[in-house]
Amino acid sequence: MNKIATTLTEFPFKLILGSASPRRQELLKSLGFDFLNKPMKVDESGWPEDLKAQEICIYLAEKKADAYDEEIKADELLITADTIVWCEGKVYNKPENFAEGKKMLESLSGKMHEVFTAVCLKSANKQTTFYDVSKVFFKKLKSDEIEYYLTNYSPYDKAGGYGVQDWIGYIGIEKIEGSFYNVMGLPVKKLFEELIKF
């Protein structure tokens, strides 16, 4: 059997994805791993004030892992993740409503921002956390483009108020430096490497 196929079929852990994000579920499935999905509800609005950029999503990914309320068995591996948008020293999480979404996209318009995703891998006796960062360059968005997007799509579960794989990504993003999938919410290349290492 091919080495990769063997790795995937004989991977020593049963993977548990602790995420309600359909994008993360889709990306992990596309990597070729079987997994059980058990989303957890965690307050993502609070973190220590002195944390910046990747420190915030690392804190939240580990907070989600700590919130897993079942005992992790010896053959199980929990995956949790968090994504934030960071622009000009400010964090942009998920917008609460249309007005907040519009304000976020107006702030990101015509600028470069960074997308950080942290992933925590937790087994019964080991834990490791890593992150990736991508730079996203938005064109100057028109007001009617922002309003059309917010009215016709549902970006309220997405950091920064947008999905890179949505309409706004097609018409608004000029370029990305780094992993596209990291912007979607899961740095799949790094995740694959870390899972094999684990």
C-alpha positions, 0 to 999 in steps of 0.5 A, a space after each residue: 500500500 502507498 505510504 500516504 494511504 497507509 498513514 491515513 488508514 492506519 493513523 493511530 488516533 480516532 480524530 475528534 473535531 471540536 468545531 461547529 464550522 462547516 469549512 473546518 469539517 470540509 477541509 479536514 474531510 478533504 485531507 483524507 482523515 476520518 473523524 467524529 465532529 463534536 462542536 463545543 460552545 465556548 465564549 470567544 469574546 474574552 481573552 486577556 487584554 495583553 494578548 495580541 495577534 496569534 496569541 489571541 487565537 492560540 488562547 482561544 483554540 486552547 480554551 476550546 480544547 479545555 472546554 471539551 467535557 468528555 474524557 479523552 481516551 488513549 486512542 483519541 485526539 481532539 482538534 480545536 481551532 480558532 481564526 482571527 482577523 488582525 488589522 492595524 493592531 486591532 482584532 476583528 472577530 465575528 460580527 454580531 449584526 449587519 451594521 457591525 459586519 458593514 463597519 468591519 468590511 469598511 475598515 478592511 477595505 483597501 488594506 492588507 490584513 492578517 488572518 491567524 488560525 491556531 490549532 490545538 491537538 490534545 490527546 490523553 497525555 499530550 497537547 501541542 498548539 501551532 498557528 499559521 498566518 496569511 496576508 489578505 489584500 482587499 481592493 477598495 470595496 464599494 458600499 453597495 458591494 458590501 451591502 449586497 454581500 451582507 444581505 445575500 450571504 451569511 458571514 456572521 459566523 466568520 472572523 472579519 465578517 467575510 468568507 474568502 471562498 464567498 462572493 466577496 472573496 471573488 470580487 474583492 480580494 486582490 491577492 493572498 500571501 500564504 495559505 488560502 485554506 488558513 484564511 478559510 479557517 484551517 491551515 491544512 498543510 501544517 495540520 497534516 504535518 503536525 498530525 503525522 508528527 503527533 
